[in-house]
C-alpha cells in the first residue's frame, strides 16, 4: 500500500507568532510537508530552524526573504500566511494568482473590500481559502458543539464569551497602520466565530464600548465589551480585552458559555474542559482534554485540499469576523448599535 499523500506547504511570514504553532503542527502531520518559508526578519527564520532541528526526517526547507520567490516554487501547493494584518490581502491575492491554496491568519484582513477581493481571487484561481480559526478545532469545542447539537441544553437563548490576554502585546499589533486596531481587531474573531458555529446564525447587530485604559500610551484599544445580536434574537456578549494582570498564570483564555432552554454548556479552551450543568437536577459533568487545536486546524486544511473539498473554516467565515470588527468600531465611534449584514 502506498503512503498517504502529503500536502507541500510554504510558511509565509512569522510576524504573527501563531505561525510557529502551525509549523509545529505541519511537522507532526503525516498529511503535510513544510517545504519552504519566507520572512524579512532573519531571527524569525532562525526560530523556525530551531523547530526543524527536532525533525531531521522533515524535507529540506527552502528559505526566502521575499515571499514572492516562495510563490514561484512549483513544489509549493499551499501557503500559511501569518504576516501583519495589513499584508494579508495582498499576500493572499498573490498566492492565489500563483495557484496556491491559502490558510490565512485571523483576522482575515482590514476591510470588507479586501475580504471580497481575497475571496474572489481564490475563486477565480480555483484554489481554496481558509481562515485560521483554530478554536473551532479544540477538542473541548467539538465536544461542546456535539452536545448542543444533540439538544442537551435545548434551544440556544444567549451566549457569553471572553478572549483575554495580559497587557504585553507589542510590535505591529499596537501599530494601527499595520494591525487595523487593537483588542477588538485582534480578539473578537475567535469568540464570534465560535458563536456563529454553535448557532448556525449570523450577527445582525453589534453594540460596543472600547477604549485604551490598561496602557494609555499605546495607539490602539486595549479594553472592550460587545453585545452582539444574532438572527432569531439570540443575545451574546464578548470581552476581548488585553487587561489581565501581568502575573496571570495563563497566556490568555478563550471561554464560551452557551445558555439554552434546558441547561447550559461552557468550556475554556486554555483550560481544556467542557462542563455541562442541568437546570432540572444537581448534575454537573466535566470532560477534560489537552490535544492541540492547531494540529486539527492544519489536519483539516491539508486533508481538505488533498480531497478537493473546502476546508471547514472558509474565507466567508473570515469575512464575517471582519464585518463584526468594523461594526464594533463604528458603534464605539457613533455611540449606538450598528446593524450589519447588508453586504452578505
N, C-alpha and C positions, 0 to 999 in steps of 0.2 A: 504494500500500500504506500502510495506517495505521501510525502509530508504535506501538511496543510499549507496552503498559500499564505504568505505574509505580505502585508502592505508596506511599501517603501515610503518612509515619511521624512520630510525635512523640517527641522525646527527653525522657524523664522523669528528671531529676536527673543532675548531673555530679559527684556526690560521689565516684564511682569514676572515676579517670582514663581507664579503658577507653572511657567514653562518647565522649571526644574522637576515639579511633580509629574508633569506629563511625560517628560523624557524618562524619568524613573519607571513610569508605567509601561512605556514603549519597550524599555529594556527587559521588562519582565514578561511581556506578552508574546506568546508564540505566533500571534497573528500580525505582528508588527516588526519592522526593521527600521532603526534610525540610520539613515544613510548620508545625511547632510545637515549642516547647521550654519546659521549666519547671525552675526551680531556686529555692531560697530564698536563694542566695548570689549577689549581683549580679556579683561578679568572675568567677564561673564562667560566667555567661551572656556576659560581655564576651569571654571567651576564645573562646566559640563564634562570636560575631560576627566575631572576627578571622579565623576559618576561612572564614566566609561571604564575607568581602571578596574572597577569591581566586576566588569562584564567582559572578560577577554574573548569570549565567544561571539561577541557582537560584531557585525560587519564593520569595515572601515568607514569612518565618518569623514566626509569631505567638509572643510570649513571655509567660510567666506565672510568677508566684511560687508559685502553688498548682497542683499537678498536676491536681487535680480539675476545675479550669476547662479545662485542656487536654483532659481526657477528655470534656468536653461538646461538643467540636467535631465536627460531622458529618463534616468532611473527613478527620479523622484515622482511619485504618483500623487502624493497628498502633502499638505503642509499644516503645521500647527503654528498659528500666529499669536504671539504674546508680546507685541510692541505696546508703546504708549497708545492710549485710546485714539488720539488724533490721527494715528497712522493706520488704523485697522482697515479703513475703507480702501485706500489706495493699494495697500498690500494685498488685500483680498481680490480686488479687481485685477491686479497684475497677475496674481496666481491663477485666477480663472481663465484669463486670456492665454496663459501658458499651459492650460489643460490640466491643472492640478485641483484636486478636491481640497476643501478648506475646513479646518476646525479653527474657529476664531474665538479668542478670549473675550470674556464679558467685560464691560458692556459692548454690544456688537459694534457700536460706532457713536458718533456725536449727534448726528441729525437724522431725521426720518428720510431726508433726501439721500443721504449716504446709505442708509439701510436699503432703500429701494434700489439704488444703483448696484450695491453688492449682490442683492438677490437676483437682479436682472442679469448681471454679468455672469453669475454662476449658471443660471438657467440657460442663457444663450450659448454658453460654452459646453453645456451638457455635463457639468460637474456638480457635486453636492456641496452645500454649505451647511455646516453645523455650528451651533453656538455652544461654547464651553460652559455649561451649567452642570458641574459635577454633582451638585447637591441632589439632583434627581436620581443619581446613581448610588447614593449612600444606601447600604442595605437596610438601615432603620427606616429611611424614607419609603423604600419599597414595601417593607412590612406594614408600615402605617397606611400606605395607599391601598394595599390589598384589603386591609381590614375595613377601611372606609368604603371601598367599592363593594365589599361583601355586605354592607348595610349594618355593620356592628354598632354604629353610633346614629343610625337613621339619616335623615336629610341634613345637609350642612346648613347651619344658620349663620355662623360667624367664625372668624379666624384671627389669631394674633401671632405675629412673628417678630423675631429680632435677628439682627446680624451685626454684632458688635465687634469692635476692636479696641485695643489700648491706643492711647494717643501718640503713636510712634510713626505714623505714616509720613514719609518724606519724599524727596525727589520729584519726579514728574507727577506723582499722584496729587501734589498740592500746587501744581502749576496749572492754572485754569486753561491756558492755551493748549496744553498737551493732554490734560485729563478731561476737560469739559465740565469740571465741577468736583465737589468733594465727596462727602459721605453719601449723599443721595445718589450721585452718579456711580459711585463705586459699589454701594452696598444694598440698594433696594432690589436689585435684579434677582438675586438668588431667592429671596423670600417671595417676591412677586411671582416668579416662575413656578415655585412650589405651589402657591395658591391657585394659579391658573391650572396647573396639572391636577391638583386634587379636586377642583370643582368642575373642570372642563368648560369653564366660562371665562369671558373676557372682562376686564375692568371697564366700567363706563364713566366713573367719576373719581377724581382724586382731590383731596384737600390736604395741604401740607403746611407745617411750620418748620422752619430751619434757621440756623444762624451759625456764627463762628464764636463759640463760647469757651470751649476747653482750652484752645490755643489761639487767643485773639490775634496773634501775629501772622497767622497763615492766611492765604488769599482765597480759601475755599471754605465751604460749610463743613463743620465737624460734628454738629448735632442736628437731629431732625426727628420728626414724628409724622407719619402719614395715616390718613384714614382713606381707604380705598373701597369703593362700592362696585361690586361685581354684578353681572347680569343676574336677574332674578332677585335682586335686593340683598344679596349676601354682603355683610359688612366685614371689613378686615382692617387691622391696624398693623403698622410696620415701624419698628425703631431700628434704623441703620447706623447709629451713632458711633463715632470713634472716641468714646469718652469713658471707657472703663478704667479703673485705677491702674497706675503704672505697675504695681506689684500684683496685678491679677494673675492667677495661676494659669490661665488659658491664653493662647494667642488670639482667640476670638471665639465667637459662637454662631451657630445657625440653629434657631429654635422655632418650632411651629406648633401651635395649639389649634386643633380643629374641633369646634363645638357643634354637636348635632342634636337632633330632637330626642335621641335616646342615650346620649352619653358624650364622651369626649376622648379624643386621642391626641397625645402630644409626644414630640420627640425632639431630641437635641443631637445634631449631627456630630459635634465635637465631644459630646458625652456618650454617643453611640448607644442610646437607649430609646425604646418605644414603650410608652406607658398608656394603658387603656383603663379608664375609670368608668364603671357602670353607674348610671344615675339611680337605678332601681334596687341596688344592693350595695354591700360594702366591698365588692370585688374590685381589686386593682391588680393588673398583670403587667409585667415588665419583661422585655426581650432585649438582651444586650448583644452587640457585635462590634468588631473593630476592623472590619475589612475596608479596603481603600476605595473611595468613590472615584478617584482619578483613574484607577485601574479599570473600573467598569465603564467609565466615560470613554476611555480610549478603546476598550474592547468593543463596545457598540460601534464606535466610529469606524474602526478597521473592518469589523465583520460586515457592517452595512455596505461599505464601499466594495468589498470583495464580492458580496452577494448581489450588488446592483440595486440596493434599496436605499431609501432615505434614512439617515441617522434619526434616532428617536427625538433629538432636540435640534430643531432646524433654524434656518435664518429667520423664518417667520416668528419663532419664539423669541429670538434675539431682538427683532424689531418691536415686539410687544413690550419688552423691557425698556427700550429707548423711548417709546411712546409714554410709558408711565413716568420715566425720569423727567421728560420735558414738561409733562402736565404738573408734576410736583413743583418744579422750579417756577412755572407760570403761576401756580397757586400761591406760592410764597410772595412773588412779586406783586400780584394783584390782590392778595388778601381775600381770596374767595375759592370755593370749589370749582374745578375745571372739568368739564365734560370732554371725554375723549372717544375715539373710535370712528370718527367720520371718514378717515382715510384708509380704513382696513380694506 
